Amino acid sequence: MNDAERIEALLDLVEPARRGSVNRGRELAVLGLAEATTKGGYRPTNAGWVLMGDLGRSFQPN
């Protein structure tokens, strides 16, 4: 998985309108870019938000 694919997978996690692959969340977790949530999904870690940069800024919680 290259950086562009990682960014797309991270955007799939944070944007409700996008459909992501379940396997991508696990792959991102192994890379330290996402973490599992208690509801069975994944959310980006600080490293994931940094990698997304401006593309993910509108989805970042305040």
C-alpha positions in Angstrom: 0.0 0.0 0.0 1.5 3.3 -1.1 0.8 6.7 0.4 -2.0 7.6 -2.0 -3.7 4.3 -1.2 -3.2 5.0 2.6 -4.8 8.4 2.3 -7.7 7.1 0.3 -8.3 4.4 2.9 -8.1 6.9 5.8 -10.6 9.1 4.0 -12.9 6.1 3.7 -12.8 5.9 7.5 -13.8 9.5 8.2 -16.1 10.3 5.3 -19.6 8.7 5.8 -20.5 8.9 2.1 -17.5 6.7 1.1 -17.5 3.0 1.2 -14.2 1.5 2.4 -12.9 -2.0 2.6 -12.9 -3.6 6.1 -9.5 -5.0 5.4 -8.1 -1.5 4.8 -8.9 -0.6 8.4 -6.9 -3.5 9.7 -4.0 -2.7 7.4 -3.9 0.9 8.6 -4.0 -0.3 12.2 -0.9 -2.5 11.6 0.8 0.6 10.1 -0.2 2.7 13.2 -2.4 5.0 11.1 -5.7 3.8 12.5 -7.0 2.2 15.7 -10.0 0.0 16.4 -13.1 1.5 18.0 -15.4 -0.1 20.5 -18.2 -0.2 17.9 -16.2 -2.4 15.6 -14.9 0.2 13.2 -11.6 2.1 12.9 -10.6 5.7 13.3 -7.4 7.5 12.4 -4.6 8.0 14.9 -2.7 11.2 15.1 -0.3 9.8 12.6 -3.2 9.1 10.2 -4.5 12.6 10.5 -1.0 14.0 9.8 -0.8 11.8 6.7 -4.2 13.0 5.4 -3.1 16.6 6.0 -5.5 19.1 4.3 -7.6 16.4 2.7 -8.8 15.2 6.1 -8.9 18.6 7.8 -12.7 19.1 7.3 -13.4 15.7 9.1 -11.0 16.2 12.0 -12.8 16.5 15.4 -12.1 19.8 17.3 
